[in-house]
Amino acid sequence: MWTRQSVNTLSISFLLQNDRNAVSSSWPTLEIPYIISPDLASRTDDILSAMEMVSKHTCVSFHKRTIEQNYLLFKTSTGCASFVGLKGGEQPVFVGPQCMVGNIAHEILHALGFHHEHTRMDREQHITVIHSNIMPGKDGETFSLPYDATSIMHYGRDFFSATGLPTIFPKKDVKEMGQRDKLTKTDIERVRRLYSCGKY
């Protein structure tokens, strides 16, 4: 059973690549084109706010697509999901009714090339994953940045719980694990390093 928190912060994992510990292919531009599907017109403000959350402290920006071959297409879905990294052509970012601004920003970061924080190879030093409580089938390059359990790319304690019990248990007390309110300093720095923002 999901709690209200896990439903509101749902992020579907099935679109991720096999190698969950490395940043996938990044975009060759800092200016990412996008289209918002007409059936998501009522969510335009949320989507624009999510893009602003990503671009505010980085060199990555977003603009409406004109003739660009590669672009993000925000489209309606039952949940929140995105491929990781550039796939080429029309690339969907799925936005469901429960996807709030922070959830959409989370999916945009996937599209930019970032995996979940809790799939890092050093995760066992920071969290314990309780596999017996996870729903069946739900089970990055770190840039030398410290593990960030409060990252917008980290799942919360009870995400995808089949039992109502925790699926991820932090080894130190972390009050904001699974938050979808903001990019942390580590999230921002990760984007800046992948997209070489220091050069601009």
Residue pairs with C-beta under 8 A, 6 or more apart in sequence:
1 161
1 163
1 164
2 10
2 158
2 160
2 161
3 158
3 161
3 164
5 156
5 158
5 178
6 156
6 158
6 159
6 160
6 161
7 98
8 98
8 100
8 103
8 180
9 100
9 102
9 103
9 156
9 159
9 178
9 180
10 79
10 80
10 96
10 98
10 99
10 103
10 159
11 79
11 80
11 81
11 103
11 106
11 107
11 155
11 159
12 79
12 80
12 81
12 94
13 116
13 138
14 81
14 137
15 81
15 82
15 83
15 84
15 110
16 84
16 110
16 115
16 116
17 24
17 84
17 85
17 115
20 115
20 116
20 119
21 115
21 119
21 120
21 121
21 140
21 141
22 115
22 140
22 141
23 85
23 113
23 114
23 115
23 140
23 141
23 194
24 84
24 85
24 86
24 113
24 115
25 85
25 86
25 113
26 85
26 86
26 112
26 113
26 194
26 195
27 70
27 86
27 112
27 113
27 195
28 86
30 59
30 60
30 61
30 195
30 200
31 60
31 61
31 62
31 63
32 60
32 61
32 62
32 63
32 71
32 72
32 112
33 62
33 63
33 64
33 65
33 66
33 68
33 70
33 71
33 72
34 51
34 62
34 63
34 64
34 65
34 71
34 72
34 73
34 74
35 64
35 65
35 71
35 72
35 73
35 74
36 43
36 44
36 47
36 74
37 73
37 74
37 75
37 76
39 75
39 76
40 47
40 74
40 75
40 76
40 95
43 74
43 95
46 95
46 99
46 100
46 101
46 104
47 74
47 95
47 104
49 101
50 101
50 102
50 104
50 105
50 108
51 62
51 105
51 108
53 101
53 102
53 105
53 182
53 183
54 60
54 62
54 105
54 108
54 109
54 112
54 183
54 191
55 61
55 62
57 183
57 188
57 192
58 188
58 191
58 192
58 195
58 197
59 192
59 195
59 196
59 197
59 200
60 112
60 191
60 195
60 197
62 72
65 71
69 88
69 89
70 86
70 88
70 89
70 91
71 90
71 91
72 91
72 92
72 93
72 108
72 111
73 90
73 91
73 92
73 93
74 92
74 93
74 95
74 104
75 92
75 93
75 94
75 95
76 94
76 95
76 96
77 94
77 95
77 96
78 96
79 94
79 96
79 98
79 99
80 94
80 95
80 96
80 98
80 99
80 103
80 104
80 106
80 107
81 93
81 94
81 107
82 92
82 93
82 94
82 107
82 108
82 110
82 111
83 91
83 92
83 110
83 111
84 110
84 111
84 113
84 114
84 115
85 111
85 112
85 113
86 111
86 113
91 111
93 104
93 107
93 108
93 111
94 107
95 104
95 107
99 107
100 180
101 180
102 152
102 179
102 180
102 181
102 182
103 180
105 152
105 180
105 183
106 152
106 153
106 180
109 152
109 153
109 183
109 187
109 191
112 191
112 194
112 195
113 194
114 140
114 153
114 190
114 191
114 194
115 140
115 153
116 153
116 154
116 155
117 140
117 147
117 148
117 149
117 151
117 153
117 154
118 127
118 129
118 154
118 155
118 168
119 140
120 140
120 142
120 147
122 142
122 147
123 129
123 147
125 147
125 171
126 147
126 149
126 170
126 171
126 172
127 149
127 168
127 169
127 170
127 171
128 168
128 169
128 171
129 139
129 167
129 168
130 165
130 166
130 167
130 168
130 169
131 139
132 163
133 161
133 162
133 163
133 165
133 166
133 167
134 160
134 161
134 162
134 167
135 160
135 161
135 162
136 162
138 160
140 190
141 194
143 189
143 190
143 193
143 194
145 186
145 189
145 190
145 193
146 186
148 154
148 184
148 186
148 187
149 170
149 172
149 174
149 177
150 174
150 176
150 177
150 179
150 184
151 184
151 186
151 187
152 179
152 180
152 181
152 182
152 183
152 184
152 187
153 187
154 177
154 178
155 167
155 168
155 177
155 178
156 168
156 177
156 178
156 179
157 166
157 167
157 168
157 169
157 170
157 177
157 178
158 164
158 165
158 166
158 167
159 167
159 168
159 178
160 167
161 167
168 177
170 177
183 191
191 197
192 198
